[in-house]
Amino acid sequence: MDWKFFGEVFVTLLVITDPPGMVPIFLALTGALPARDRHKAATHAVALALGVIAVFAVAGQTILDYLHIQLPALQGAGGLLLVLVALELLTGKADDPDQQSTSNIALVPLGTPLLAGPGAIVATMLFVQRADSGGQYLAIGLGILAVMIAVWLVLRYSGFIVKVLRPGGIEVLTRIAGLLLAAIAVQLMADSIGAFVEMFTTAHP
């Protein structure tokens, strides 16, 4: 077990997933749900993110090569998904609990592209490419698992914030989260466009 490599994987993925930054978005999407459904959404989102990252760690480059997808395209797709969710939050369409599905919320945007987004996927694939021993591969696996456990703990026990904020505070938080999501989406798409431009200029100097 390469503990130094484990620390590098853990810190990198923890910064990318940003559990504290996920809390307002998570509460904006699930604040109107019963506590049981909110806990279920947190568990499903983390489980999905863990599965997606694990799949890309094992066969990410093969999948992208087979589908002829480049990483900037993955970033752009994530940005478009977040734009749709951000618009729902900003216009209030996500406020009605009757219109919300716990499984849908866990799938998009929590599980992907927020937790298992382009940043986490790319970082994991780069770590796998760098690994050259069984200890380092084990460090990657345990690092991913440790980060997902940390994210789950933060989301699972964020419910007390709902009690403090009450419905009015949740509504304000929803609008703020929508604005933050929109900014994240624009940044993802800008990075995607920048990467494509760089690739084009490199190929055609």
C-alpha positions as CSV (number, residue, x, y, z in Angstrom):
1,M,0.0,0.0,0.0
2,D,1.5,3.3,-1.1
3,W,0.2,5.7,1.5
4,K,1.8,8.8,-0.1
5,F,0.0,8.0,-3.3
6,F,-3.2,7.4,-1.4
7,G,-2.9,10.8,0.2
8,E,-2.4,12.4,-3.1
9,V,-5.5,10.7,-4.6
10,F,-7.6,11.4,-1.6
11,V,-6.8,15.1,-1.3
12,T,-7.1,15.7,-5.1
13,L,-10.5,14.0,-5.4
14,L,-11.7,15.6,-2.2
15,V,-10.9,19.1,-3.5
16,I,-12.6,18.3,-6.9
17,T,-15.8,16.9,-5.4
18,D,-15.9,19.7,-2.8
19,P,-18.3,18.2,-0.2
20,P,-19.0,21.5,1.7
21,G,-19.7,23.2,-1.7
22,M,-22.1,20.4,-2.5
23,V,-24.3,21.0,0.6
24,P,-26.2,24.1,-0.7
25,I,-26.9,22.4,-4.0
26,F,-27.9,19.2,-2.3
27,L,-30.3,21.0,0.1
28,A,-31.7,23.1,-2.7
29,L,-32.6,20.0,-4.6
30,T,-33.8,17.9,-1.7
31,G,-34.8,20.4,1.0
32,A,-38.5,19.9,0.3
33,L,-38.3,16.1,0.5
34,P,-38.9,14.1,3.7
35,A,-35.7,13.3,5.7
36,R,-35.9,9.6,4.6
37,D,-36.0,10.5,0.9
38,R,-33.2,13.0,1.4
39,H,-31.0,10.4,3.0
40,K,-31.9,8.0,0.2
41,A,-30.9,10.6,-2.4
42,A,-27.5,11.1,-0.7
43,T,-26.9,7.4,-0.6
44,H,-27.9,6.8,-4.3
45,A,-25.9,9.8,-5.5
46,V,-22.7,8.7,-3.8
47,A,-23.2,5.1,-4.9
48,L,-23.7,6.2,-8.5
49,A,-20.7,8.5,-8.4
50,L,-18.6,5.7,-6.9
51,G,-19.7,3.4,-9.7
52,V,-19.0,5.9,-12.5
53,I,-15.6,6.8,-11.2
54,A,-14.7,3.1,-10.7
55,V,-15.7,2.3,-14.3
56,F,-13.7,5.1,-15.7
57,A,-10.7,4.2,-13.5
58,V,-10.8,0.6,-14.9
59,A,-11.8,1.2,-18.5
60,G,-12.1,5.0,-19.0
61,Q,-9.7,5.5,-21.9
62,T,-10.9,2.4,-23.6
63,I,-14.5,3.6,-23.5
64,L,-13.7,7.1,-24.7
65,D,-11.5,5.7,-27.6
66,Y,-14.2,3.2,-28.6
67,L,-16.9,5.9,-28.7
68,H,-14.5,8.4,-30.3
69,I,-15.2,10.9,-27.5
70,Q,-12.6,13.3,-26.3
71,L,-12.4,14.6,-22.8
72,P,-13.4,18.2,-23.7
73,A,-16.6,16.8,-25.1
74,L,-17.3,15.2,-21.8
75,Q,-16.8,18.5,-20.1
76,G,-19.2,20.2,-22.5
77,A,-21.8,17.6,-21.9
78,G,-21.5,18.0,-18.2
79,G,-21.9,21.7,-18.6
80,L,-25.1,21.4,-20.6
81,L,-26.6,19.0,-18.0
82,L,-25.9,21.6,-15.3
83,V,-27.4,24.4,-17.3
84,L,-30.7,22.5,-17.4
85,V,-30.7,21.9,-13.7
86,A,-29.6,25.5,-12.9
87,L,-32.5,26.9,-14.9
88,E,-35.0,24.8,-13.0
89,L,-33.6,26.0,-9.7
90,L,-33.6,29.7,-10.8
91,T,-37.1,29.6,-12.2
92,G,-38.6,27.7,-9.2
93,K,-39.5,24.5,-11.2
94,A,-37.5,22.4,-8.7
95,D,-39.4,23.7,-5.7
96,D,-42.5,21.4,-6.0
97,P,-41.7,18.1,-4.2
98,D,-44.5,16.4,-6.3
99,Q,-42.4,17.1,-9.4
100,Q,-39.2,15.7,-7.8
101,S,-38.0,12.1,-8.0
102,T,-35.5,11.0,-5.5
103,S,-33.8,8.6,-8.0
104,N,-33.7,11.3,-10.7
105,I,-32.1,13.9,-8.3
106,A,-29.5,11.3,-7.3
107,L,-28.8,10.5,-10.9
108,V,-28.6,14.1,-12.3
109,P,-27.1,16.4,-11.2
110,L,-25.9,15.0,-7.8
111,G,-24.3,11.6,-8.9
112,T,-23.2,13.0,-12.2
113,P,-21.9,15.5,-13.3
114,L,-21.4,17.1,-9.8
115,L,-19.7,14.2,-7.9
116,A,-18.6,12.1,-10.8
117,G,-17.9,14.9,-13.2
118,P,-15.3,15.5,-15.8
119,G,-12.8,16.7,-13.2
120,A,-13.0,13.6,-11.0
121,I,-13.0,11.3,-14.0
122,V,-10.0,12.9,-15.6
123,A,-8.1,13.0,-12.3
124,T,-8.8,9.3,-11.7
125,M,-7.8,8.3,-15.2
126,L,-4.5,10.2,-14.8
127,F,-3.8,8.5,-11.5
128,V,-4.4,5.1,-13.1
129,Q,-2.0,6.0,-15.9
130,R,0.7,7.0,-13.3
131,A,0.3,3.9,-11.2
132,D,2.9,1.1,-11.8
133,S,2.5,-1.2,-8.9
134,G,-0.3,-3.1,-7.0
135,G,0.2,-0.9,-4.0
136,Q,-0.6,2.2,-6.0
137,Y,-3.6,0.7,-7.7
138,L,-4.8,-0.3,-4.2
139,A,-4.2,3.3,-3.1
140,I,-6.3,4.6,-5.9
141,G,-9.2,2.3,-5.0
142,L,-9.1,3.1,-1.3
143,G,-8.7,6.8,-2.0
144,I,-11.8,6.9,-4.2
145,L,-13.7,5.0,-1.6
146,A,-12.6,7.2,1.3
147,V,-13.6,10.4,-0.6
148,M,-17.1,9.0,-1.4
149,I,-17.5,8.0,2.3
150,A,-16.6,11.6,3.3
151,V,-19.0,13.1,0.7
152,W,-21.8,10.7,2.0
153,L,-21.2,11.7,5.6
154,V,-21.4,15.4,4.7
155,L,-24.6,15.0,2.7
156,R,-26.2,12.5,5.1
157,Y,-25.8,14.9,8.1
158,S,-26.6,18.1,6.4
159,G,-30.3,17.7,7.3
160,F,-30.0,19.9,10.5
161,I,-29.4,22.9,8.2
162,V,-32.9,22.3,6.8
163,K,-34.3,22.7,10.3
164,V,-32.4,26.0,10.8
165,L,-33.2,27.5,7.4
166,R,-36.9,26.5,7.3
167,P,-38.9,26.8,4.0
168,G,-38.1,30.5,3.4
169,G,-34.3,29.9,3.8
170,I,-34.4,26.9,1.6
171,E,-36.1,28.9,-1.2
172,V,-33.3,31.6,-1.0
173,L,-30.7,28.8,-0.9
174,T,-32.3,27.3,-4.0
175,R,-31.9,30.5,-6.0
176,I,-28.2,30.8,-4.8
177,A,-27.5,27.2,-5.7
178,G,-29.0,27.8,-9.1
179,L,-26.7,30.7,-9.7
180,L,-23.7,28.7,-8.6
181,L,-24.7,25.7,-10.8
182,A,-25.0,28.1,-13.8
183,A,-21.5,29.5,-13.1
184,I,-20.1,25.9,-12.8
185,A,-21.8,25.0,-16.1
186,V,-20.5,28.0,-17.9
187,Q,-17.0,27.3,-16.6
188,L,-17.2,23.6,-17.8
189,M,-18.3,24.7,-21.3
190,A,-15.7,27.4,-21.4
191,D,-13.0,24.9,-20.5
192,S,-14.3,22.5,-23.1
193,I,-14.3,25.2,-25.9
194,G,-10.8,26.3,-24.8
195,A,-9.5,22.7,-24.9
196,F,-11.0,22.2,-28.4
197,V,-9.4,25.4,-29.6
198,E,-6.0,24.4,-28.2
199,M,-6.3,21.0,-29.8
200,F,-7.2,22.6,-33.2
201,T,-4.3,25.1,-33.1
202,T,-1.9,22.4,-32.1
203,A,-3.0,20.2,-35.0
204,H,-3.0,23.1,-37.5
205,P,-0.1,25.4,-36.4
